[in-house]
Amino acid sequence: MTIEVFESRTDQWTLGAPPASYVLGHVRAVLPDRVLDDALVAVRDGVVAAVEPHAPGVEADVDGQGLLCVPGLVDVHSDGLEKERLPRPGAELPMEFALLSFEGKLRAAAVTTVFHGAGFEQSHGRGLARTVERAHDVCHAVDERSANLVDHRILYRLDVRSPEGLQALQERLAKAPDTGVAPLVSHEDHTPGQGQYADRSYYERYLMGVRGLSEQEAADHVTNLISERDGRVGVREDAMAWLGEQARAGRIRLLGHDPASAGEIGELVERGGSVAEFPTTVDAARAAREHGLPVVMGAPNVLRGGSHNGNASGRDLVALGLVTALASDYLPSGLLAAAFALADDGLVTLPEAIGLVTSGPAAVAGLDDRGRLEPGRRADLALIAAGPRWPVVHTTLVSNA
């Protein structure tokens, strides 16, 4: 096509808010299947209009100086807002400010779409416990700032043994704003002795580190917690039945959190589940892919080279071809770093690595308008310096479409 240089100069740009139409030149465009060197990316009305070689004599609004141009990252599971709200024990910040502050970290990490975890449960303990009230705080803050310099969305996380959480989630979804896609809902059961904490000793060490409990206090707490939650099996059954009804009717997009076996994946599929989130074993991940489910793993797991609680290694699952998306979990900067580490180590190609943090998670969320650097997609873009090992984000641009 013939590239048109639109009426937009760099002096019209505000930080991170480009004009509706512009042209980037001399970038290395990371396409779904290859890297196009010395490329030109044309944007019209907030949508990618063309990606092609930068022909001699064609002027661009911005010279990319050989930087990598990638789609804006999509993060389908972020709990970082919790830590932003409580940077140290007893120092809780206003939620609206925490979200604004965290937005800066997201943009610095090239994240342009994020799903903030809102934990619908009623947990107790030291620190910032997850409660229904705090879940509503997250939802309200995101409702007020859903589309700005980052597209903020909600990942609804339901503790299936929490009657308060189930009721509150039902009420929230009945009146939640329409985002154009089915809400993401992740069901989870963090009862020690199964799932994420199949080995209860990992949870005990977590309590000692995060809540300051002694070894005996942590052991007693876990024993009491297991006993208490064993009394809520009926709540779990009710929650799973309701979630299945919603998923099969297409009213929610259901994620199974921490599936541990092929059997659990089969149950998730029967329930209408769409995504396997953080499978804890190779068998569960393999079964998910055999059923055609996307598989999400945590970027920090990949960076560390293994799970912090003895579960499946994200790197191993990537090497087996079982991972379709990475999520930040709690570390936004980990997304791009994990992708580049996988590519540098030869486990995947660079386009495949970028796909794990762009098109892969976009597919998880049911967002087919973003995640790929190709005509017709939202012009959420990032310019990246590859670096000798770790990438550096130079610019993050969010579409105003």
C-alpha positions as CSV (number, residue, x, y, z in Angstrom):
1,M,0.0,0.0,0.0
2,T,1.0,3.6,-0.3
3,I,1.9,5.1,3.1
4,E,0.3,8.4,4.0
5,V,2.1,10.6,6.5
6,F,-0.7,11.9,8.7
7,E,-0.9,15.4,10.1
8,S,0.8,14.6,13.4
9,R,4.2,15.8,14.6
10,T,6.1,14.8,17.7
11,D,5.4,18.2,19.3
12,Q,1.7,17.3,19.4
13,W,2.3,14.1,21.4
14,T,1.7,14.0,25.1
15,L,3.5,11.3,27.2
16,G,2.2,7.9,26.1
17,A,-0.9,9.5,24.4
18,P,-0.1,9.6,20.6
19,P,-2.4,11.2,18.1
20,A,-5.0,9.1,16.5
21,S,-3.0,8.7,13.3
22,Y,0.8,8.6,12.9
23,V,3.7,6.7,11.3
24,L,6.6,4.9,13.1
25,G,9.6,4.3,10.9
26,H,12.9,2.3,11.0
27,V,11.7,-0.2,13.7
28,R,12.2,-3.9,13.9
29,A,8.6,-5.1,13.8
30,V,7.9,-8.3,15.7
31,L,5.2,-10.1,13.7
32,P,3.5,-13.3,14.8
33,D,5.8,-15.4,12.7
34,R,8.9,-13.3,12.0
35,V,10.8,-10.1,12.7
36,L,10.6,-7.5,9.9
37,D,13.8,-5.4,10.0
38,D,13.7,-1.7,9.1
39,A,9.9,-1.6,9.1
40,L,7.3,1.1,9.0
41,V,4.2,0.9,11.1
42,A,1.3,3.2,10.1
43,V,-1.6,3.9,12.5
44,R,-4.9,5.4,11.5
45,D,-7.6,6.3,14.0
46,G,-5.9,4.2,16.7
47,V,-5.8,1.0,14.6
48,V,-2.7,-0.5,12.8
49,A,-3.2,0.3,9.1
50,A,0.0,-1.2,7.7
51,V,3.3,-2.9,8.7
52,E,5.8,-3.2,5.9
53,P,9.4,-2.4,4.9
54,H,10.3,1.2,5.3
55,A,10.9,2.2,1.7
56,P,13.5,4.9,0.9
57,G,12.1,8.4,0.7
58,V,9.0,7.6,2.9
59,E,8.8,10.1,5.8
60,A,7.7,9.0,9.3
61,D,6.5,11.0,12.3
62,V,8.8,9.1,14.6
63,D,12.2,7.5,13.8
64,G,12.3,4.2,15.8
65,Q,16.1,4.0,15.4
66,G,16.1,0.2,15.1
67,L,14.2,-0.5,18.3
68,L,11.9,-3.5,18.4
69,C,8.3,-2.7,17.9
70,V,5.9,-5.2,19.7
71,P,2.2,-5.2,20.5
72,G,1.4,-3.8,23.9
73,L,1.5,-6.6,26.5
74,V,-1.7,-8.2,27.8
75,D,-1.6,-9.3,31.5
76,V,-4.5,-11.6,32.4
77,H,-3.5,-12.2,36.0
78,S,-2.1,-9.4,38.1
79,D,-2.1,-9.2,41.9
80,G,0.4,-6.4,42.0
81,L,-2.2,-3.8,43.0
82,E,-2.5,-5.5,46.4
83,K,1.2,-4.9,47.0
84,E,0.9,-1.3,45.7
85,R,-1.9,-0.6,48.1
86,L,0.1,-2.0,51.1
87,P,3.8,-1.2,50.4
88,R,4.7,-2.1,53.9
89,P,2.7,-3.6,56.9
90,G,0.3,-1.0,58.4
91,A,0.9,1.5,55.5
92,E,-2.3,1.1,53.5
93,L,-2.7,3.6,50.7
94,P,-6.0,4.9,49.1
95,M,-7.1,2.5,46.4
96,E,-7.5,5.2,43.7
97,F,-3.9,6.4,44.3
98,A,-2.5,2.8,44.4
99,L,-4.1,2.2,41.0
100,L,-2.7,5.3,39.5
101,S,0.7,4.6,41.0
102,F,0.6,1.0,39.7
103,E,-0.4,2.2,36.3
104,G,3.1,3.8,36.0
105,K,4.7,0.4,36.7
106,L,2.5,-1.2,34.1
107,R,3.4,1.3,31.4
108,A,7.1,1.0,32.3
109,A,6.7,-2.8,31.7
110,A,5.0,-2.2,28.3
111,V,1.7,-3.6,29.7
112,T,-1.3,-1.9,27.9
113,T,-4.1,-4.2,29.0
114,V,-4.3,-5.6,32.5
115,F,-6.7,-7.8,34.5
116,H,-6.4,-6.9,38.2
117,G,-7.2,-9.8,40.5
118,A,-10.2,-9.1,42.8
119,G,-10.4,-11.8,45.4
120,F,-14.0,-12.6,46.4
121,E,-13.3,-14.3,49.6
122,Q,-13.2,-13.6,53.3
123,S,-9.8,-14.4,54.6
124,H,-8.3,-13.2,57.8
125,G,-4.8,-12.6,59.1
126,R,-2.0,-10.1,59.3
127,G,-1.3,-7.8,56.4
128,L,-3.8,-6.9,53.7
129,A,-6.3,-9.8,53.9
130,R,-8.5,-10.5,51.0
131,T,-12.0,-9.6,51.8
132,V,-15.3,-8.9,49.9
133,E,-15.0,-5.3,50.8
134,R,-11.5,-5.0,49.3
135,A,-12.6,-6.8,46.2
136,H,-15.4,-4.2,45.8
137,D,-12.7,-1.5,46.2
138,V,-10.7,-2.9,43.3
139,C,-13.8,-3.2,41.1
140,H,-14.9,0.4,41.9
141,A,-11.4,1.8,41.2
142,V,-11.1,-0.1,37.9
143,D,-14.7,1.0,36.9
144,E,-13.6,4.6,37.4
145,R,-10.3,4.3,35.5
146,S,-11.1,1.4,33.0
147,A,-9.6,3.1,29.9
148,N,-6.9,5.6,30.2
149,L,-3.1,5.2,29.7
150,V,-3.7,1.5,30.4
151,D,-6.8,-0.6,29.7
152,H,-7.7,-1.7,33.2
153,R,-10.0,-4.8,33.6
154,I,-11.0,-7.3,36.3
155,L,-10.1,-10.9,36.9
156,Y,-12.7,-12.1,39.3
157,R,-11.1,-14.6,41.7
158,L,-13.6,-16.7,43.7
159,D,-12.6,-18.8,46.7
160,V,-15.1,-21.6,46.2
161,R,-15.3,-22.3,49.9
162,S,-16.3,-18.8,50.8
163,P,-20.1,-18.2,51.0
164,E,-19.5,-14.5,51.4
165,G,-17.4,-14.4,48.3
166,L,-19.9,-16.4,46.2
167,Q,-22.8,-14.1,47.2
168,A,-20.8,-11.0,46.6
169,L,-19.5,-12.2,43.2
170,Q,-23.1,-13.1,42.1
171,E,-24.2,-9.6,43.0
172,R,-21.3,-7.9,41.3
173,L,-21.6,-9.7,38.0
174,A,-25.3,-8.9,37.9
175,K,-24.5,-5.2,37.7
176,A,-20.9,-5.1,36.3
177,P,-20.2,-2.7,33.4
178,D,-20.3,-4.3,29.9
179,T,-16.7,-4.5,28.6
180,G,-17.7,-6.2,25.3
181,V,-16.4,-9.6,26.4
182,A,-17.5,-12.2,29.0
183,P,-16.0,-11.4,32.4
184,L,-13.0,-13.5,33.4
185,V,-13.7,-15.6,36.5
186,S,-11.1,-17.8,38.1
187,H,-12.2,-20.4,40.6
188,E,-9.7,-21.4,43.2
189,D,-9.4,-23.5,46.3
190,H,-6.4,-22.7,48.3
191,T,-7.0,-25.2,51.1
192,P,-3.6,-26.5,52.1
193,G,-2.9,-30.1,51.2
194,Q,-4.1,-29.9,47.6
195,G,-3.9,-27.6,44.6
196,Q,-1.2,-24.9,44.8
197,Y,-0.2,-26.0,48.3
198,A,-0.3,-29.8,47.8
199,D,2.6,-29.8,50.3
200,R,1.4,-27.9,53.2
201,S,4.9,-27.1,54.4
202,Y,5.2,-24.5,51.6
203,Y,2.1,-22.7,52.9
204,E,3.5,-22.8,56.4
205,R,6.8,-21.2,55.3
206,Y,4.7,-18.6,53.4
207,L,2.9,-17.7,56.6
208,M,6.1,-17.5,58.6
209,G,7.6,-15.1,56.0
210,V,4.6,-12.9,55.2
211,R,2.6,-12.9,58.5
212,G,5.5,-13.3,60.9
213,L,4.2,-16.5,62.5
214,S,6.5,-18.9,64.4
215,E,7.0,-22.4,63.0
216,Q,4.5,-23.9,65.5
217,E,2.0,-21.0,65.0
218,A,2.1,-21.6,61.3
219,A,1.6,-25.4,61.6
220,D,-1.3,-24.8,64.1
221,H,-2.8,-22.2,61.8
222,V,-2.7,-24.5,58.8
223,T,-4.2,-27.5,60.7
224,N,-7.1,-25.2,61.9
225,L,-7.6,-23.8,58.4
226,I,-7.9,-27.3,56.9
227,S,-10.4,-28.3,59.5
228,E,-12.4,-25.1,59.0
229,R,-12.5,-25.4,55.2
230,D,-13.3,-29.1,55.3
231,G,-16.6,-27.9,56.8
232,R,-17.4,-25.9,53.7
233,V,-17.5,-28.7,51.1
234,G,-21.2,-27.9,50.5
235,V,-20.3,-24.3,49.7
236,R,-17.7,-25.5,47.2
237,E,-20.3,-27.7,45.4
238,D,-22.8,-24.8,45.2
239,A,-20.1,-22.5,43.8
240,M,-18.9,-25.0,41.2
241,A,-22.5,-25.7,40.1
242,W,-23.3,-22.0,39.7
243,L,-20.0,-21.3,37.9
244,G,-20.7,-24.1,35.5
245,E,-24.2,-22.7,34.7
246,Q,-22.7,-19.3,34.0
247,A,-19.8,-20.7,31.9
248,R,-21.9,-23.0,29.8
249,A,-24.4,-20.1,29.1
250,G,-21.5,-17.9,27.9
251,R,-22.1,-15.4,30.7
252,I,-18.5,-15.8,32.0
253,R,-15.2,-17.0,30.7
254,L,-14.1,-19.6,33.3
255,L,-10.5,-20.2,34.4
256,G,-9.5,-23.2,36.5
257,H,-6.8,-22.0,38.9
258,D,-4.0,-24.5,39.9
259,P,-5.4,-27.6,38.3
260,A,-3.3,-30.6,39.5
261,S,-4.3,-33.5,37.3
262,A,-5.8,-34.6,34.0
263,G,-9.0,-35.5,36.0
264,E,-9.4,-31.9,37.2
265,I,-8.9,-30.7,33.7
266,G,-11.7,-33.0,32.5
267,E,-14.0,-31.7,35.2
268,L,-13.1,-28.1,34.2
269,V,-14.1,-28.8,30.6
270,E,-17.4,-30.4,31.7
271,R,-18.0,-27.3,33.7
272,G,-17.6,-25.1,30.7
273,G,-14.1,-23.9,31.6
274,S,-12.1,-22.1,28.9
275,V,-8.6,-21.8,30.4
276,A,-6.1,-23.7,32.6
277,E,-4.5,-21.1,34.8
278,F,-1.1,-22.1,36.5
279,P,-1.4,-25.9,36.2
280,T,0.7,-27.4,39.0
281,T,1.8,-30.6,37.1
282,V,2.9,-31.5,33.6
283,D,0.0,-34.0,33.4
284,A,-2.6,-31.2,34.0
285,A,-0.9,-28.9,31.4
286,R,-0.8,-31.6,28.8
287,A,-4.4,-32.6,29.4
288,A,-5.4,-28.9,29.0
289,R,-3.8,-28.7,25.7
290,E,-5.2,-32.0,24.5
291,H,-8.7,-30.5,25.3
292,G,-7.7,-27.3,23.4
293,L,-7.6,-25.1,26.5
294,P,-5.1,-22.3,26.7
295,V,-2.5,-22.7,29.4
296,V,-1.3,-19.7,31.5
297,M,1.9,-19.8,33.6
298,G,3.5,-17.2,35.8
299,A,6.4,-15.1,34.4
300,P,8.1,-15.1,37.8
301,N,8.1,-18.9,37.7
302,V,9.9,-18.7,34.4
303,L,12.4,-16.2,35.6
304,R,13.3,-18.2,38.7
305,G,13.4,-21.4,36.7
306,G,10.8,-23.1,38.9
307,S,7.8,-22.8,41.2
308,H,8.2,-21.2,44.6
309,N,6.1,-23.9,46.1
310,G,7.4,-27.1,44.4
311,N,4.9,-27.2,41.5
312,A,5.6,-27.5,37.8
313,S,8.3,-25.3,36.3
314,G,7.1,-22.8,33.7
315,R,10.3,-23.1,31.7
316,D,9.8,-26.9,31.5
317,L,6.3,-26.5,30.3
318,V,7.3,-24.0,27.7
319,A,10.0,-26.3,26.5
320,L,7.4,-29.0,26.1
321,G,5.2,-26.7,24.0
322,L,2.4,-26.6,26.6
323,V,2.2,-22.9,27.5
324,T,0.2,-20.5,25.4
325,A,0.4,-17.4,27.7
326,L,2.4,-15.9,30.5
327,A,0.9,-13.7,33.3
328,S,2.8,-11.3,35.6
329,D,1.2,-12.8,38.7
330,Y,2.6,-10.1,40.9
331,L,5.5,-8.7,38.9
332,P,4.7,-6.6,35.8
333,S,8.3,-6.2,34.7
334,G,8.6,-10.0,34.7
335,L,6.5,-10.5,31.6
336,L,8.9,-9.0,29.0
337,A,11.9,-10.3,30.9
338,A,10.6,-13.8,31.0
339,A,9.8,-13.7,27.3
340,F,13.2,-12.5,26.3
341,A,14.9,-15.0,28.6
342,L,13.0,-17.9,26.9
343,A,14.1,-16.6,23.5
344,D,17.7,-16.0,24.5
345,D,17.9,-19.6,25.9
346,G,16.5,-21.0,22.6
347,L,13.4,-22.5,24.1
348,V,11.2,-20.5,21.7
349,T,11.8,-18.0,18.9
350,L,11.5,-14.2,19.6
351,P,8.1,-14.0,17.8
352,E,6.9,-17.0,19.8
353,A,8.2,-15.5,23.0
354,I,6.4,-12.1,22.4
355,G,3.3,-14.1,21.5
356,L,3.3,-15.5,25.0
357,V,2.8,-12.0,26.5
358,T,0.6,-10.5,23.7
359,S,-1.5,-12.6,21.4
360,G,-1.6,-15.6,23.8
361,P,-3.1,-13.8,26.8
362,A,-5.3,-11.8,24.5
363,A,-6.8,-15.1,23.4
364,V,-7.2,-16.2,27.0
365,A,-9.3,-13.1,27.6
366,G,-11.3,-13.3,24.5
367,L,-9.9,-10.0,23.1
368,D,-9.4,-10.5,19.4
369,D,-8.8,-6.8,18.7
370,R,-5.3,-6.7,20.1
371,G,-2.1,-8.7,20.7
372,R,-0.8,-8.9,17.2
373,L,1.2,-6.4,15.1
374,E,-0.9,-6.5,12.0
375,P,-3.5,-4.4,10.2
376,G,-6.9,-4.1,11.8
377,R,-5.6,-4.6,15.4
378,R,-5.6,-1.9,18.1
379,A,-2.4,0.2,17.9
380,D,-1.3,-0.7,21.5
381,L,2.5,-0.6,20.8
382,A,5.8,-0.7,22.7
383,L,9.3,0.2,21.5
384,I,11.9,-2.1,23.1
385,A,15.7,-2.2,23.3
386,A,16.7,-5.9,23.4
387,G,19.8,-5.3,25.5
388,P,22.5,-7.9,26.1
389,R,20.2,-10.0,28.3
390,W,17.3,-8.0,29.7
391,P,15.0,-5.8,27.6
392,V,14.5,-2.1,28.2
393,V,11.1,-0.4,27.5
394,H,11.6,2.9,25.7
395,T,8.1,3.9,24.9
396,T,4.6,2.5,25.5
397,L,1.7,3.7,23.3
398,V,-1.9,3.0,24.0
399,S,-4.5,3.2,21.2
400,N,-7.2,5.9,21.6
401,A,-9.6,3.9,19.4
